[in-house]
Every structure is written in structure tokens, then in C-alpha cells.
Amino acid sequence: MAVGAVAAARFGLEARVACNCGTWEPGAVVGHDYTDERLDGQVYPYQVRLDDGRLFCVPADDVRAPAPCL
């Protein structure tokens, strides 16, 4: 994701979202454009702290995931 992509992010920090981790899990956005060398240096549009405490890196920002929590 290019520099400045945060402005185009659909969800701001602390936004409540649901992530597909095999099942849809609720959480909150805690970071944008997250890079982790342990994950091949890929840039992830969102980092989400799930309600159970796990961190989840969202691989793409599209209409399928993450989804807004209603």
C-alpha cells in the first residue's frame, strides 16, 4: 500500500470491525499499513485487536473484509 493510503482507509483507528478468522470475530482497528518482517514484510492495511485479545493482520481492504460491526 502506498504512502498516504491511510487517508483512503475505510476504517479509522478504534473502529469496530469483524474479521474472518475462520469464523467472523469482532475487534477494533489498532493500526494502519502494518508491516511485520515475520510475515514476509508484507504491508497489511489494518491490524485489528480481536475482542479475545489476539492481534489479526487484515490482508486486504475490500468489501469482504474487514466488515463493520453492526
Sequence and secondary structure as in RCSB ss.txt:
>XXXX:A:sequence
MAVGAVAAARFGLEARVACNCGTWEPGAVVGHDYTDERLDGQVYPYQVRLDDGRLFCVPADDVRAPAPCL
>XXXX:A:secstr
  TTGGGG SS TT EEEEESSSEEEEEEEEEEEE GGGTT EEEEEEEETTS EEEES  BTTBSEE  
